[in-house]
Amino acid sequence: MSRIKAGLLHAAGRVRPDPYWTHVPTLVKHCLAHKPHTIVECGTGYYSTPVLHAIAQQTGAKLLSMESNPRWLVQFTHMATDYHSFQLVNDWQHEFPTGDLVFVDSGPVASRRLLLSHITAPVILVHDATVPAYDIGYRTGYERSVDGDTVVFTRHQP
């Protein structure tokens, strides 16, 4: 069984919990609650990429999956469609995503704080952000909440 298929089965509740999928319920909850037209994934993964792909397929959202590791990215590019595109990132310091909802699970870990300081999406989710070493801080103009091991930033409404 492919790791992607295993990720989907796990997300569907058909296999035992895995510590690497902990962000999926939060990601799904916020995608369904905020109904984004554009979703950006910073850092592809065995769980997040197929789950976001399925959400985009079902909701009509556009999904851009960005990745800095070409060997990792190639595992997912077969999923490209008219609603799901992929982008190899050469340097997170110069490529900042825009969208209605941005999910940050990029590597190296230091890139997460950098991305967070530049992303202006209404909703930003940062995986593993409760790990003290990641220390992503706060964002002015956003409400910060913690959902499991994912920190969620929601822009304040005027």
N, C-alpha and C positions, 0 to 999 in steps of 0.2 A: 504494500500500500504506500502511495506517495505521502510525503510529509504534509503536502497541501491538503490532500484528502483527509488525512488524519486530523488536521486542524479543523476542517469543516465538521467532521464527525464529532469531535470534542465540543466544538461550539454549539452543536445541536444537542448536546447532552448525552451522547451515546457512548462515551468512554469516560474513564476515571479522570478527575481533575489533574491538571498539569500546572506547575508553578509559572510556566511561561505564557499562559493564556489569561492571566488574571485581569487584564485590561479589557477583554472582549465584552463582558456585560456592560461596563461603563460606556464603551465605544458605541455599542448598539443602542443603549438607552438614549444617549445624546443625539445620535443620528436620527432616531425616530422622534424624539421630542422637538428638535430644532428644524427638522426637514430641510437640510441644506441643499442648495442647487449645485454647489461645487464643494467637493471634499478633496483635501490634499493630505496624503500620507507621506510623512518624512521618515523614511526607513521602512523598507518592506519586511514582511514577516510571515511565517507559516500560518499564523492565526489572523492577524489584522488584514493582510492583503486579500485572502479569499472572502473574509466576512464583509469587508468594505466593497469588494467586487459584487457580492450578492446584494448588498444594500443598494448600490448604484443601479444595478440591473432592475431591481424591483421598484425603485422610486423614480428612476429617470434622471438621477443626479449624474453629474460629470465627476469622474474620479481621476486624479493625477497621483501616481505613486512615484516618489522620488527616492533615489538610493545612491549612496556614494561608493559602494563596493560593486564593481562590475560582475564579479563571480557570484555574488549573492543575487544581484538583480536578474541575471539570466535565468534563474530558477522560476521566475514569475512572469516573464515577458510573453509567454504563450497565452496569457490571459488577456492580452491587449484586444480591445474592441473599439467601436466608435464612441463608447461612453467611458472607457478606461484606457488611459495612456500612461506611459512609463517614461521617466527621465533619469539619465545618469547625471549625478551631480559631481562636478569636479572639485568644488570648494564650497562648503556650507556658508562661508563668510560672504559669498557674493551672490548666492541664489536663495532668495527668500520667497517662500510660497505665498500666494493669496488665494483665498477661498472663503466660503461661508463657515466651514468647520475644518480645522487643521489638527491632525493627529501627529504628535512628535514622538518618535521612538528611534531616533537616528543614532548612528555611531560615527565617530567616537562620542562618548557621553558628553564631553565638553561642548559638542555642537548643539546640544539641546538648550543650554542656557543662552548661547548666541542666537539661535533661531527664535527663542522666546522673546528676546529683546527687540526683534525686528518684525515679527508676525503681527498683522493688524486684523486678523479674522475676528468675527463676533464670538466664536467659540473655539478655544484651544484646549486640547487634551494632551497631557505630557505623561507618558508611561514611566513607571518606576521613579517618579519624582518625589516620592516620600523617602527614598534612600538618602540619608544625610550627605553622603559624598557627592550626590548630584546637585544639591542645593540650588534649585532653580530660582528661588526668590519669589518676588511678587511683581505684578504688573499694575502700573498706575492706570486707573480708569476701568479696571476689571475686578469682578468679584472672584475670589479664590476659594475653591472648595476641594475637599479630598473625598474621593470615592474609591475605596479599596487602596490600591497602590498607584492610582492615577490622580494627578492633580488636574482640576478643570478650572479654566479661566473663562468667565463669561463677561463680555463687555457690558458696562453699565448703560442702561437705556436713558436717553435725555429726558 
